[in-house]
């Protein structure tokens, strides 16, 4: 009874937020509440909602700046949905899998080309020990899936490891959740590099700010001292973010720590200005030389049990010669103070104009800041502290799906309304409508053109002479794709029939 009541409360909470529905598609994405106050950089908005979301809205989603849906992908637990480059070509990547406490997951990474055909499925197997004590098909964690310039991919993983915790007040026979990363070859799915915070980094547990609670350290609830959440290649090795130590670590190729930048005391650097950060996400390196570099991050500054201050986006300048770390930039909305307890991302859109796109993780908001630190775009996609998106991005993206457009015909009285959509397509701008004498007839009569309007376009016909309609998606006069021919009855009563089959993704057949 209690579980049923909790489920009802979650449903009602999710239902309070408006969701879009369509006639020609079963997509039901959360609507965006948008405030656009200035010029934004080009690109579409990429989100992967989670939490108290309707099941139909739990999917990788692409929107345009006006909040129109562009693409809804495979429904389920999704994270890290974004555009990356592989062999110099844009692809979209995302993680899918099973989520478990404490904020980790076990799944696979999917890489799709501009037709949404899955070209790689990245998995990680091995003798992993999990808190849920289950065997998973793949053990890649949700936190990272970054394609490298070498066309390999960096992923994170967690492994429950027996460990003596007496030195920090725990048991001699305890368990620690070891933070690990792997570099995997995309063609062969072979592991090229692997790293363990416990073994290779030799990062002391005493550096963690995560309190060892009375139940932490058990097999079911191992002590999460590190919590890896970002990894990327650097000029002389790798750069790793560990949320629970408030630190970013520059690693030598052998995995040992070259230097550390810490949000509490600067780490290996002397602090200049405001460089404090805590519980961070999405640490990244920029403009690295032998002497200087910039580190960007989302400074969450909060945990689920400890609210400290407003979440900010930060950029830190590190001078390796002088041994200093300087606060370069701190971004927040003075009209909308946000305390994000987890997740989130900081994306530098353009180093020339200084635009930055911030996803606030556990708070269902994204914002774009201009070079002056002014918010020029804000979008909310769920209730505060109820809906999240692990990361969110603004990415240029062009796609022509391998599936056909969808069409539904609804007849009311003597009028017929045709609803048309093409999930995932970015390049079409108009529709041509045809009438035929049968579903297989080659000869069809063109009855008109209508411009695309958002995700779904509708046009009403009066007393059409036949019962067969087909639509064509075009860019200008260039035909991009043609729907199936749809049949509708002559009955005067309202009928909702004739939806064509919308082929979604090749990874359905892959059993993901």
Secondary structure, 3 states (H helix, E strand, C coil): CHHHHHHHHHHHHHHCCCECCCCCCCCCCECCEEEECCCCCCCEEEEEEEECCCHHHCEEEEECCCCCEEEEEEECCEEEEEEEEECCEEEEEEEEEEEECCCEEEEEEEEECCCCCEEEEECCCCCCCCCCCCCCCCCECCCCEEECCCCEEEEEEEEEEEECCHHHCCCCCEEEEEEEEEEEECCCCCEEEEEECCCCCCCCHHHCCCCCCCCCCCCCCCECCCCEEEEEEECCEEEEEEHHHCEEEEECCCCCEEEEEECCCCCCCEEECCCCCCCCEEEEEECCCCCEEEEEEEECCEECCEECCCCEEEEEEEECCCCEEEEEEEECCCCCCCCCCCCCEEEEEECCCCEEEEECCCCCEEEEECCCCCEEEEEECCCCCCEEECCCEEECCCCCCCCCCEEEEEEECCEEEEEEECCCCCCCCEEEEEEECCCCCCCEEEEEEEECCCCEEEEEEECCCCCEEEEEEEECCEEEEECCCEECCCCCCCEEECCCCCCCCHHHCCCC
